[in-house]
Amino acid sequence: MRNTIVRKKDMTLVELVVVLSILVAITSVAIVSLDGLSSNSRYSETKRRGTMALNVVDGPSAEKTGAFVADLGRLPCVANTLRGAELAELFYASDAFSAVDPTETYAERTFANPDTDWGGAAPGTTFNFSSDTRTIRLQCGWRGPYIQLNAEKFRDGWGNDWLIKTTGDDTWNGVASWSGTPPLDKTIFGLRSLGKNDKTDASAVDWENRDTSFSFEESKTSSELTVAVMRVDNSVSPAIPVPVDSSFIDHIRVAVFAPYITPDGVDSDNVKRILARNDGGSHALSVSPAADAGFPHFETLRTPTWSGYHSVTLRGLSPGPRKIYVYGFKNSVAPTNKYGSRLLDLELKPGHNIVTVYLVEAL
């Protein structure tokens, strides 16, 4: 048998060039696809982080309070001017970033002179307030981290610093613009990512370079509370609850206690009393302590709406665990029928809340 030897034919230069061209084209398509995947992932991560911040402040829904607002009774403040640490109150509490003390889990305030502090009647009038209404203790304070991070910095998905909007400032600013007067302790009302190129351009043609904003909504961090005031009528048998009216009292005070934890941490003034007064012909609303010079109250309180002496609606309160106390009396010169409610715990939700209190304790 005759052996036949088949020789391999070498590739010509033209064939080699064609093959290399095909490989280059495939590689280019793969690189573009991976780059697009990376951009999509970074954009999605930016939205995830911004939404995460909104959820812990505003709350994940219209009915659920954000944990930070519930615990501290306010929006977050600028905690530090280090890059990536502006929002440190949401994820880290230490002297390096924030003055908020994570070991404090309650705020307490004692009213040394309740008759005066509560807006009492005539000088010298005595109200026998119970001890639990003289010293108010609220379970509140920093209970973070509210945002879980792998590092001690909070940036957008592109690795860029967030811009923030603060108290009294209608523009978005970042660390680079704080060299003059850093807005330490100012309230943060929102954050913004400038996208991949980290440049302000809300109408950028390339989607990855567009600005993305996350604003804390007042509607989600605001509550209204209707308080119905009742008494027990013992003149009939069996006794029945009836609304309070002018035949029983003609002066009434409704007090809501909320946290007032400034960036300085918990101290004797970190419980504030929001007091609605009805003296028949005159109504008043006061907050104690008064707002700090550099730190305003979080609530945007509105004029209460009274319905006689048996109902009042307060608007613009911050949601979260709160306490409420009501008391009233008849005749401001020589008060009689001095009665108070028990100190009640309540969980204010965003939106409208209703609570019924009974004037059952003689003062």
BELHUNOR-V894630 format. One record per pair of residues at least 24 apart in sequence whose C-alpha atoms are under 7 Angstrom apart, sorted by the first residue. I is the first residue (numbers start at 1). J is the second residue. Records with the same first field share a line. If there is no record, write none. Layout:
I->J / J
This chain:
39->208
42->157 / 158
43->157 / 208
45->157
46->156 / 157
49->156
50->214
54->216
56->146
58->216 / 217 / 220 / 221
62->220 / 350
63->349 / 350
64->349 / 350
65->319 / 320 / 349 / 350
70->319 / 320 / 321
71->140 / 141 / 142
72->140 / 141 / 142 / 259 / 261
73->258 / 259 / 260 / 318
74->298
75->187 / 188
76->187 / 188
77->185 / 186 / 187 / 188
78->183 / 184 / 185 / 186 / 187 / 188
79->184 / 185
80->184
81->175 / 182
83->161 / 175
84->153 / 154 / 155 / 161
85->153 / 154
90->144 / 145 / 146 / 147
91->144 / 145 / 146 / 147 / 148
92->145
99->263 / 264 / 265
100->142 / 263 / 264 / 265
101->142 / 265
102->142 / 143
104->141 / 266
105->139 / 140 / 141 / 142
106->137 / 138 / 139 / 140 / 141
107->137 / 138 / 139 / 140 / 266 / 270 / 271
108->135 / 136 / 137 / 138 / 268 / 270 / 271
109->135 / 136 / 137 / 268 / 269 / 271
110->134 / 135 / 136
111->135
121->332
122->332 / 333
127->363
128->363
129->363
133->343
140->259
156->193
158->195 / 196
160->198
162->191 / 192 / 193
163->191 / 192 / 193
164->188 / 190 / 191 / 192
165->189 / 190 / 191
185->263
189->215 / 216
190->214 / 215 / 216
191->215
220->350
221->318 / 319 / 350
222->316 / 317 / 318 / 319 / 350 / 351
223->315 / 316 / 317 / 318 / 319 / 348 / 349 / 350 / 351 / 352
224->313 / 314 / 315 / 316 / 317 / 351 / 352 / 353
225->313 / 314 / 315 / 352 / 353 / 354
226->311 / 312 / 313 / 314 / 353 / 354 / 355
227->311 / 312 / 313 / 354 / 355 / 356
228->310 / 311 / 312 / 355 / 356 / 357
229->310 / 311 / 356 / 357 / 358
230->310 / 357 / 358 / 359
231->358 / 359 / 360
243->310
244->309 / 310
245->308 / 309 / 310
246->309
248->330 / 337
249->328 / 329 / 330 / 337
250->279 / 280 / 329 / 330 / 331
251->278 / 279 / 280 / 328 / 329 / 330
252->277 / 278 / 279 / 309 / 327 / 328 / 329
253->277 / 278 / 326 / 327 / 328
254->325 / 326 / 327
255->324 / 325 / 326
256->323 / 324 / 325
257->322 / 323 / 324
258->322
319->348 / 349 / 350
320->347 / 348 / 349
321->346 / 347 / 348
322->346 / 347 / 348
327->359
338->362 / 363
339->363
